[in-house]
Amino acid sequence: MQKLVDSHGKKLRPHSKTHKLSTIAKWQVEAGAVGVCVQKTSEAEVLVKGGIRDVFVSNEVIGLQKTNRLAELADKAKISVGVDSELGIEQLSQSAKSSGVEIGVYLDVDVGMHRCGVNPDQAAKLADILSKSANLHLVGIMGYDGHSWVPLNSAERLKIVNEARSVLQTAVKAVRRKGFGVDVISVGGTPSTPIWVNFDDITELQAGAYVYNDVMQMERSTPKSNCAVTLTATVMSKPSNFQAVVDAGSKSFALDYGRYPVPFDDINGEVVGLSEEHATLKSKSGAIKAELGDRLAFLPYHICTLIDLWDTIHFCSGDKIVSSMPIEGRGART
């Protein structure tokens, strides 16, 4: 991913919410990333404590308790935040001024996902308010095209990205007409970054899932061999040759997209149901290639939410664990 972004003269600011580890964030910065993205104040705290010195909270932060904590971090690292409201600017400014620090702001524009972000025509108004707010400065404009991951067809994804870019261009032009410079335009996720890098006006990419990959990415762009993380579970019951049950269920696998994990190896069976502590596998024909006590590896459908369910990640070479790390940012949701 870093080579792709470098080859197009862009900057990579990967999402650390995927791995939640300051060590991997450092590896990404050493590889050439300008800094990292996080989604929560508490994630920023974890990474700054771990030595990361450029952190962008690419999400709205509302509430003085949270903005005050960000201001405390801004004394130790370069901190920037996404904003889509006057209140967001007001609270960030109040906290930054009280702490005597400077906080950067990205204006968050809704490019079609219809989650957070302002209408592009409102971006200039926010930029004007921001310019009059103490201890804040405009870094640039961001737009998250999270809806572009949905189609499996790359032509459909290109259409969505082109539409998102048009919205961003409207916002950037409006802000510049008001006399404000827009040096950074920050966009993209893992599925859409290969498209965004081709546009001259885009400066920064926010891919995250690529660091591990998952079934979602396999369906769209990457081979199974590029998926780094599996969850290992033990066959705890085998009522018949056509059914097996492993000791990892909904408390172990994330189900935010309603999709079951996939066995890494061909065992002639698929997950057909999850309960709290069980995953049931069945075969459509023939025996499942797994016996009681066997340990089976599974690929999660969505890696980011699975990581947040676990305390520790193990780094392996073949069948051997070579090192283990606590997942520092696990549970960092405030």
C-alpha positions in Angstrom: 0.0 0.0 0.0 2.8 2.4 0.8 4.5 1.7 -2.5 1.2 2.2 -4.4 0.7 5.6 -2.7 4.3 6.6 -3.1 4.3 5.8 -6.8 1.5 8.3 -7.3 3.1 11.1 -5.3 0.6 10.9 -2.5 0.8 10.6 1.3 -0.5 7.6 3.2 -2.1 8.1 6.6 -3.3 4.6 7.6 -6.1 3.8 9.9 -4.7 2.3 13.1 -8.2 1.3 14.2 -7.6 -1.9 12.3 -4.6 -3.1 14.4 -4.8 -0.9 17.5 -1.1 -1.4 18.1 1.5 1.4 18.4 4.2 -1.0 17.2 2.5 -1.6 13.9 1.7 2.1 13.6 5.5 2.7 14.0 6.2 0.2 11.3 3.8 2.0 9.0 5.4 5.4 9.8 8.9 3.9 9.2 7.7 2.5 5.9 6.7 6.1 4.9 3.3 7.0 6.3 3.0 10.6 7.4 1.1 9.7 10.5 -2.0 7.7 11.4 -5.7 8.0 11.6 -7.8 7.0 14.7 -11.5 7.2 15.3 -11.6 7.9 19.0 -9.9 10.1 21.5 -8.9 7.1 23.6 -7.2 5.5 20.5 -5.2 8.7 20.0 -4.1 8.5 23.7 -2.9 4.9 23.2 -0.8 5.8 20.1 0.6 9.0 21.5 1.7 7.1 24.6 3.2 4.5 22.3 5.3 7.1 20.5 3.3 8.2 17.5 3.7 11.9 16.9 1.2 12.7 14.2 -2.4 11.5 14.9 -5.5 12.5 13.0 -8.9 11.7 14.7 -10.7 11.2 11.4 -14.1 11.5 13.2 -16.2 14.0 14.9 -15.4 14.6 18.6 -18.2 16.2 20.6 -18.0 16.8 24.4 -15.5 18.9 26.4 -14.3 15.9 28.3 -13.0 14.4 25.1 -11.8 17.6 23.5 -9.9 18.5 26.7 -8.1 15.1 26.5 -7.2 15.8 22.9 -5.8 19.2 23.9 -3.6 17.4 26.5 -2.3 15.2 23.7 -1.5 18.2 21.5 1.2 19.2 23.9 3.0 15.9 23.0 2.1 15.3 19.4 0.6 16.8 16.3 -3.1 16.4 16.7 -5.8 17.0 14.1 -9.6 16.3 14.2 -12.4 15.9 11.7 -15.3 18.5 12.2 -18.7 18.8 10.6 -20.4 21.3 13.0 -20.0 24.7 14.6 -20.2 23.1 18.0 -17.3 20.8 17.2 -15.2 23.8 16.3 -16.3 25.7 19.4 -15.4 22.9 21.8 -12.1 22.1 20.2 -11.2 25.8 20.3 -12.2 26.1 23.9 -10.1 23.1 24.9 -7.1 24.1 22.8 -7.1 27.6 24.2 -7.4 26.5 27.8 -4.4 24.2 27.3 -2.4 26.7 25.2 -2.0 24.3 22.3 -2.8 24.2 18.6 -5.1 21.6 17.0 -5.5 21.0 13.3 -8.9 20.6 11.7 -10.1 18.7 8.7 -13.5 19.8 7.4 -15.5 16.6 7.0 -17.7 16.5 3.9 -20.4 14.0 3.2 -19.4 12.5 -0.2 -22.3 10.1 -0.4 -22.1 7.7 2.6 -24.7 9.9 4.4 -23.2 9.3 7.9 -21.2 12.2 9.1 -20.0 15.2 7.2 -21.5 18.5 5.9 -23.1 19.3 2.7 -20.3 20.6 0.4 -22.0 24.0 0.2 -21.7 24.4 4.0 -18.0 23.7 4.0 -17.1 27.4 3.3 -19.2 28.6 6.3 -17.4 26.2 8.6 -14.1 27.3 7.2 -15.0 30.9 8.0 -16.0 30.0 11.6 -12.8 28.0 12.0 -10.7 31.0 10.8 -12.1 33.0 13.7 -11.6 30.3 16.3 -8.6 30.5 18.7 -5.9 27.9 18.7 -7.3 26.0 15.6 -6.1 25.9 12.0 -7.4 24.4 8.8 -5.4 21.4 7.7 -7.7 20.4 4.8 -10.8 18.6 3.7 -11.7 15.0 4.2 -14.4 12.8 2.7 -14.9 9.2 3.6 -16.4 7.0 0.8 -17.2 4.1 3.1 -20.1 3.2 0.8 -17.7 2.4 -2.1 -16.7 -0.9 -0.5 -20.2 -2.4 -1.1 -20.1 -3.3 -4.8 -17.9 -6.2 -5.8 -17.7 -4.8 -9.3 -14.7 -2.4 -9.7 -16.6 -0.4 -12.4 -19.3 0.4 -9.9 -16.7 1.4 -7.3 -15.1 3.7 -9.8 -18.5 5.4 -10.4 -19.0 5.9 -6.7 -15.5 7.3 -6.2 -16.0 9.7 -9.2 -19.2 10.9 -7.7 -17.5 11.4 -4.3 -14.7 13.3 -5.9 -17.2 15.7 -7.6 -18.7 16.4 -4.2 -15.3 17.1 -2.7 -14.3 19.4 -5.6 -17.4 21.4 -4.9 -16.5 21.8 -1.3 -12.8 22.7 -2.0 -13.8 25.3 -4.6 -16.3 26.9 -2.2 -13.7 27.1 0.6 -11.0 28.5 -1.7 -13.4 31.1 -3.0 -13.7 32.4 0.5 -9.9 32.9 0.5 -8.9 29.8 2.6 -6.1 27.5 1.5 -6.9 23.8 1.2 -3.5 22.0 1.2 -4.7 18.5 2.1 -7.5 16.5 0.6 -7.8 13.2 2.6 -9.9 10.3 1.3 -10.3 6.6 0.8 -10.3 3.2 2.3 -8.5 0.0 1.3 -10.9 -1.0 -1.5 -11.0 2.5 -3.1 -7.4 3.8 -2.6 -6.2 2.2 -5.9 -8.7 4.5 -7.6 -8.2 7.7 -5.6 -4.4 7.7 -6.1 -5.0 8.4 -9.8 -6.5 11.8 -9.2 -4.1 14.8 -9.2 -6.1 16.8 -6.6 -6.0 14.1 -3.9 -3.1 14.4 -1.5 -3.7 11.9 1.3 -5.1 8.3 1.6 -6.6 6.7 4.7 -6.5 3.0 3.9 -6.5 0.8 7.0 -7.7 -2.8 6.5 -4.9 -3.6 4.1 -2.4 -4.1 7.0 -4.1 -7.5 7.7 -6.9 -7.9 5.1 -10.0 -10.1 5.6 -12.7 -11.9 3.7 -14.3 -8.5 2.7 -11.1 -7.6 1.0 -10.7 -11.0 -0.6 -14.1 -10.6 -2.2 -13.0 -7.4 -3.8 -9.3 -7.2 -4.5 -6.8 -9.4 -2.6 -5.9 -13.1 -2.6 -6.2 -15.2 0.5 -2.4 -15.4 0.7 -2.5 -11.6 1.6 -4.7 -12.2 4.6 -2.5 -12.0 7.7 -4.8 -12.7 10.6 -6.7 -15.9 11.4 -8.6 -16.8 14.6 -7.9 -20.4 15.7 -10.5 -22.5 17.3 -10.7 -26.2 18.4 -13.2 -28.8 17.3 -15.2 -29.5 20.5 -17.9 -31.7 19.1 -18.6 -33.7 16.0 -22.1 -35.2 16.1 -21.7 -36.6 12.6 -19.4 -36.7 9.6 -21.3 -33.8 8.2 -21.2 -31.5 11.2 -18.6 -30.1 13.5 -18.7 -27.5 16.2 -15.7 -25.3 17.3 -15.3 -23.4 20.6 -15.5 -19.9 19.2 -18.8 -18.1 18.6 -20.3 -14.7 18.4 -18.2 -13.5 21.4 -15.1 -14.4 19.4 -16.0 -13.3 15.8 -17.4 -9.9 14.8 -20.7 -10.0 13.0 -21.2 -6.3 12.2 -21.9 -7.1 8.6 -23.9 -10.3 9.3 -21.3 -12.5 7.6 -19.8 -15.6 9.1 -16.1 -16.4 9.3 -14.5 -18.6 6.6 -12.3 -21.6 7.3 -8.8 -20.8 6.0 -8.2 -24.4 4.8 -10.4 -26.5 2.6 -12.1 -28.7 5.2 -15.2 -29.4 3.1 -17.4 -27.4 5.5 -18.6 -23.9 6.1 -19.9 -22.0 9.1 -23.7 -22.1 9.1 -24.4 -20.6 12.5 -22.9 -18.9 15.6 -24.0 -18.9 19.2 -22.1 -17.2 22.0 -19.4 -19.8 22.4 -19.9 -22.1 19.4 -19.6 -22.0 15.6 -21.4 -24.8 13.8 -19.9 -26.1 10.5 -21.7 -28.3 8.0 -20.8 -29.8 4.7 -23.1 -29.8 1.7 -21.8 -33.3 0.6 -19.2 -35.6 1.9 -17.5 -35.6 5.3 -16.0 -32.6 7.0 -12.2 -32.9 7.1 -11.8 -32.2 10.8 -11.8 -34.4 13.9 -12.3 -33.8 17.6 -9.4 -31.8 19.0 -8.3 -30.4 15.6 -7.5 -26.7 15.6 -9.0 -24.9 12.7 -8.0 -21.4 11.4 -10.7 -19.0 10.3 -10.6 -15.7 8.4 -12.9 -13.0 9.7 -15.2 -11.2 7.4 -14.3 -7.9 8.9 -10.9 -7.6 10.6 -11.3 -4.3 12.4 -14.1 -5.3 14.7 -12.6 -8.8 15.3 -9.3 -7.3 16.6 -11.2 -5.3 19.2 -12.6 -8.5 20.7 -9.2 -9.8 21.8 -6.5 -9.0 24.3 -3.5 -10.4 22.5 -2.3 -11.0 19.0 0.3 -13.6 18.2 2.8 -13.3 15.4 3.6 -16.7 13.8 6.1 -18.3 11.5 4.5 -21.5 10.2 3.1 -23.2 13.2 5.3 -21.5 15.8 4.5 -18.3 17.7 7.5 -16.0 17.5 6.1 -13.1 19.5 2.9 -11.9 21.1 1.6 -8.4 21.8 -1.2 -7.0 23.9 -3.7 -5.2 21.7 -3.2 -1.8 23.4 -6.2 -0.1 21.9 -8.7 -2.8 22.6 -11.8 -1.2 24.1 -10.7 2.3 23.3 -14.1 3.6 22.4 -14.4 7.0 24.0 
